Amino acid sequence: MKLIDCIEQSAARLTEAGVSFGHGTTNAFDEAAWLVLWRCGLALDSLDEHAEQDLTPAELALIDALIAQRIATRKPAAYLTQEAWLQGVPFYVDERSIVPRSLIAELIANEAIDSWLSDQTRRVLDLCTGNGSLAVLAAMAWPEVQVDAIDLSADALAVARINVDQHGLGERIRLLQGDGFAPVAAEGARYDLILCNPPYVNADAMATLPPEYCAEPALALAGGADGMDFVRRLLSQAADHLTEDGFLVLEIGNECEYFYAAFPQLEVAWMETSAGEYQVLIVTQEVLKKAQLAS
């Protein structure tokens, strides 16, 4: 069997099984291509080059077992391959952290955030860092900055450590364990930029998540009844951890309605992303300071 035929057959199996996507791919063909190419030890962008390659019986058996595992466990493909790609950058991932997919990565890569920065931008915080992907991308994009990366989960930070080390950024990224700003509160740290992709999924949505999302740590997803539990604390405290010209880039996914219900008077700017306009916002220290939001 040729590789392309194997991918098409595998995609049909995934479709028939009713698996869900959203952890790096959006459809059965792309998911099957990822798994088949990875299992064959081929680069994920090499399908055109290898489409007509004949697969051996041994390769077909390994692919069959991997597709069967994907269907039976409903684990995201990234957990099976222990690799995820974000804006073309590879990251290690396992069940200790969610699969990296933050839209903030787009804004770093396409330089949409750059116009908000200045030549004095030196300190960046990645809050709720997970596997460390945003911290790594920020350090790559802005070589002059130092990055702190905080997460409540020690397990997630262990995954982040792998990624920081693999990308050779140990001297520029500091990993800190704790709840919110707690790890840096005592030192009075202030940042020119805070990036945050927090747990924001509301309770009703959490109850109906596909199994693939339930395979991820709920701590990194669940945001309480309206999804705004962590966001309330963040916005009430962020001004005290930003420099005078600093700002916060915050992802809230599909929770725009709940966000406006919780913060009807807060003046924010929305960033254009591949998922739409009301997914990621920017708010300045000045605005947060004036708002005096309660947690």
C-alpha positions as CSV (number, residue, x, y, z in Angstrom):
1,M,0.0,0.0,0.0
2,K,1.2,3.5,-0.8
3,L,1.6,6.1,1.9
4,I,-1.2,8.3,0.6
5,D,-3.6,5.4,0.4
6,C,-2.8,4.5,4.0
7,I,-3.5,8.1,5.1
8,E,-6.8,8.1,3.3
9,Q,-7.8,4.7,4.8
10,S,-6.7,5.9,8.2
11,A,-8.7,9.1,7.8
12,A,-11.8,7.1,7.0
13,R,-11.3,5.0,10.1
14,L,-11.0,8.2,12.3
15,T,-14.1,9.7,10.7
16,E,-16.1,6.5,11.2
17,A,-15.0,6.3,14.8
18,G,-16.2,9.9,15.4
19,V,-13.0,11.1,17.0
20,S,-12.7,14.9,17.7
21,F,-9.9,17.2,16.6
22,G,-8.6,20.5,17.6
23,H,-5.2,19.7,19.1
24,G,-3.1,20.6,16.1
25,T,-5.4,19.5,13.3
26,T,-9.0,20.2,12.4
27,N,-9.9,17.3,10.2
28,A,-9.5,13.5,9.8
29,F,-7.1,13.7,6.8
30,D,-4.7,16.0,8.5
31,E,-4.8,14.0,11.7
32,A,-4.2,10.7,9.8
33,A,-1.3,12.3,7.8
34,W,0.3,13.4,11.1
35,L,0.1,10.0,12.7
36,V,1.1,8.1,9.6
37,L,4.1,10.3,8.8
38,W,5.2,10.3,12.4
39,R,5.0,6.5,12.7
40,C,7.1,6.2,9.5
41,G,9.7,8.5,10.9
42,L,9.0,11.1,8.1
43,A,8.8,14.9,8.5
44,L,5.3,16.2,8.9
45,D,5.7,18.5,5.9
46,S,7.0,15.8,3.6
47,L,3.7,14.3,2.4
48,D,4.0,15.4,-1.2
49,E,7.5,14.0,-1.4
50,H,6.6,10.6,0.0
51,A,2.9,10.2,-1.0
52,E,3.7,7.4,-3.5
53,Q,6.1,5.6,-1.3
54,D,5.3,1.9,-0.8
55,L,4.9,0.9,2.9
56,T,6.2,-2.4,4.2
57,P,3.9,-4.8,6.1
58,A,5.8,-4.0,9.3
59,E,5.1,-0.2,8.8
60,L,1.4,-0.9,8.0
61,A,1.1,-3.0,11.2
62,L,2.6,-0.2,13.3
63,I,0.3,2.4,11.7
64,D,-2.7,0.2,12.2
65,A,-1.9,-0.1,15.9
66,L,-1.4,3.7,16.3
67,I,-4.7,4.5,14.6
68,A,-6.4,1.9,16.8
69,Q,-4.8,3.5,19.9
70,R,-6.0,6.9,18.8
71,I,-9.6,5.6,18.4
72,A,-9.6,3.5,21.6
73,T,-8.1,6.0,24.0
74,R,-9.4,9.2,22.4
75,K,-6.2,10.8,23.5
76,P,-5.0,13.7,21.3
77,A,-2.5,12.7,18.7
78,A,0.1,14.9,20.4
79,Y,0.0,12.7,23.5
80,L,0.6,9.6,21.4
81,T,3.5,11.2,19.5
82,Q,4.7,13.3,22.5
83,E,5.3,16.2,20.1
84,A,3.3,19.2,19.1
85,W,4.1,22.1,16.8
86,L,3.2,25.7,17.4
87,Q,4.0,28.3,14.7
88,G,6.5,25.9,13.2
89,V,8.3,25.3,16.4
90,P,8.4,21.7,17.9
91,F,7.5,21.1,21.6
92,Y,7.5,18.1,23.8
93,V,4.2,17.3,25.4
94,D,2.6,14.6,27.5
95,E,-0.5,14.2,29.7
96,R,1.0,16.4,32.4
97,S,0.2,19.6,30.4
98,I,-2.4,20.6,27.9
99,V,-1.5,20.4,24.2
100,P,-0.2,23.8,23.2
101,R,-2.5,25.6,20.8
102,S,-2.7,29.2,22.1
103,L,-3.8,31.9,19.7
104,I,-1.3,34.2,21.4
105,A,1.4,32.2,19.5
106,E,0.0,33.6,16.3
107,L,0.3,37.2,17.6
108,I,3.9,36.6,18.6
109,A,4.8,35.0,15.3
110,N,3.1,37.6,13.0
111,E,4.5,40.5,15.1
112,A,1.1,41.8,15.9
113,I,2.3,42.4,19.5
114,D,5.5,44.2,18.5
115,S,3.8,47.6,17.9
116,W,2.8,47.6,21.5
117,L,6.4,47.1,22.7
118,S,9.1,49.7,23.1
119,D,12.9,49.7,23.0
120,Q,12.7,49.5,26.8
121,T,10.8,46.2,26.9
122,R,13.0,43.9,28.9
123,R,10.8,41.6,31.2
124,V,8.0,39.3,30.0
125,L,5.8,37.0,32.1
126,D,4.0,34.0,30.7
127,L,1.4,33.2,33.3
128,C,-0.2,29.8,33.2
129,T,2.7,28.6,31.0
130,G,1.7,25.0,30.7
131,N,4.4,23.2,28.7
132,G,6.3,26.5,28.3
133,S,5.5,27.1,24.6
134,L,4.6,30.7,24.8
135,A,7.6,31.5,27.0
136,V,9.8,29.8,24.4
137,L,8.2,31.6,21.5
138,A,8.5,35.0,23.3
139,A,12.2,34.4,24.1
140,M,12.8,33.5,20.4
141,A,10.8,36.5,19.1
142,W,12.4,39.1,21.4
143,P,16.0,38.2,22.0
144,E,16.6,41.1,24.4
145,V,14.0,40.1,27.0
146,Q,14.1,37.9,30.0
147,V,11.0,35.7,30.5
148,D,9.4,34.4,33.7
149,A,7.0,31.5,33.3
150,I,4.6,30.6,36.1
151,D,2.3,27.7,36.5
152,L,0.3,26.2,39.4
153,S,1.1,22.7,38.2
154,A,4.5,21.3,39.1
155,D,3.9,18.5,36.6
156,A,3.3,21.0,33.8
157,L,6.5,22.9,34.7
158,A,8.4,19.6,34.4
159,V,7.3,19.5,30.8
160,A,8.1,23.1,30.4
161,R,11.6,22.5,31.6
162,I,12.1,19.9,28.9
163,N,11.1,22.4,26.2
164,V,13.1,25.3,27.7
165,D,16.2,23.1,27.7
166,Q,15.6,21.6,24.3
167,H,15.5,25.1,22.8
168,G,18.6,26.2,24.7
169,L,16.8,29.0,26.6
170,G,17.6,28.1,30.2
171,E,19.5,31.3,30.8
172,R,16.6,33.5,29.6
173,I,13.5,31.7,30.9
174,R,12.9,31.3,34.6
175,L,10.3,28.7,35.6
176,L,8.3,29.3,38.8
177,Q,5.7,27.2,40.5
178,G,2.7,28.8,42.3
179,D,-0.7,30.3,42.1
180,G,-1.1,33.4,39.9
181,F,1.4,36.1,40.8
182,A,2.3,34.5,44.1
183,P,5.8,33.3,43.1
184,V,6.9,36.8,42.2
185,A,4.9,38.9,44.7
186,A,7.6,39.0,47.3
187,E,10.2,40.4,44.9
188,G,7.9,43.0,43.6
189,A,8.5,42.0,40.0
190,R,7.0,44.3,37.3
191,Y,6.7,43.3,33.7
192,D,6.6,45.2,30.4
193,L,4.4,42.5,29.0
194,I,2.3,39.7,30.5
195,L,1.0,36.9,28.3
196,C,-1.7,34.7,29.7
197,N,-3.7,31.8,28.3
198,P,-5.6,30.8,31.5
199,P,-8.2,28.2,32.4
200,Y,-11.3,29.9,30.9
201,V,-13.8,27.2,29.9
202,N,-17.2,27.7,31.6
203,A,-18.8,24.9,33.5
204,D,-21.5,24.1,30.9
205,A,-18.9,23.8,28.2
206,M,-16.7,21.7,30.5
207,A,-19.5,19.2,30.9
208,T,-19.9,18.6,27.2
209,L,-16.2,18.5,26.2
210,P,-15.2,15.6,23.8
211,P,-13.0,12.9,25.4
212,E,-9.9,14.3,23.7
213,Y,-10.2,17.5,25.8
214,C,-11.1,15.5,28.9
215,A,-7.8,13.7,28.5
216,E,-6.0,17.0,29.3
217,P,-5.5,18.3,32.9
218,A,-8.8,19.9,33.9
219,L,-6.8,22.4,36.0
220,A,-5.7,24.1,32.8
221,L,-9.1,24.3,31.3
222,A,-11.9,24.8,33.9
223,G,-12.6,28.4,34.7
224,G,-15.6,28.0,37.0
225,A,-19.3,28.7,36.4
226,D,-18.7,31.5,33.8
227,G,-15.1,30.7,33.0
228,M,-13.9,33.9,34.6
229,D,-12.7,32.7,38.0
230,F,-9.0,33.0,37.3
231,V,-9.5,36.0,34.9
232,R,-11.1,38.0,37.8
233,R,-8.1,37.5,40.0
234,L,-5.7,38.2,37.1
235,L,-7.3,41.5,36.1
236,S,-7.6,42.7,39.7
237,Q,-3.9,42.1,40.4
238,A,-2.2,42.6,37.0
239,A,-1.7,46.4,37.3
240,D,0.5,45.8,40.4
241,H,2.8,43.6,38.3
242,L,3.0,45.7,35.2
243,T,5.3,48.6,34.5
244,E,3.8,52.0,33.8
245,D,3.7,51.4,30.0
246,G,3.1,47.7,30.4
247,F,0.2,45.7,29.1
248,L,-1.5,42.3,29.3
249,V,-2.3,40.0,26.4
250,L,-5.1,37.7,27.5
251,E,-6.7,34.8,25.7
252,I,-10.4,34.0,26.6
253,G,-11.3,31.7,23.7
254,N,-15.1,31.6,23.1
255,E,-16.0,33.2,26.4
256,C,-16.4,36.8,25.0
257,E,-20.0,37.0,26.2
258,Y,-19.0,35.9,29.7
259,F,-16.1,38.3,29.7
260,Y,-18.2,41.3,28.9
261,A,-20.8,40.2,31.5
262,A,-18.1,40.1,34.1
263,F,-16.2,43.3,33.0
264,P,-18.8,45.5,31.2
265,Q,-16.8,48.8,31.6
266,L,-13.3,47.5,30.9
267,E,-11.7,49.1,27.9
268,V,-9.8,46.5,25.9
269,A,-8.5,46.1,22.4
270,W,-9.2,42.9,20.5
271,M,-6.6,41.2,18.3
272,E,-7.4,39.6,15.0
273,T,-6.6,35.9,15.0
274,S,-7.3,32.9,12.8
275,A,-10.2,32.0,15.1
276,G,-11.8,35.4,14.9
277,E,-11.6,38.8,16.5
278,Y,-12.9,38.2,20.0
279,Q,-10.6,35.5,21.3
280,V,-7.5,37.5,22.5
281,L,-7.5,40.9,24.1
282,I,-4.9,43.5,25.1
283,V,-5.4,45.8,28.1
284,T,-2.9,48.4,29.4
285,Q,-1.6,48.9,33.0
286,E,-3.2,52.4,32.9
287,V,-6.6,51.0,32.1
288,L,-6.4,48.2,34.7
289,K,-5.2,50.7,37.3
290,K,-8.1,53.0,36.7
291,A,-10.6,50.2,36.7
292,Q,-9.7,49.0,40.2
293,L,-11.4,45.6,39.6
294,A,-12.3,43.3,42.4
295,S,-11.1,39.7,42.4
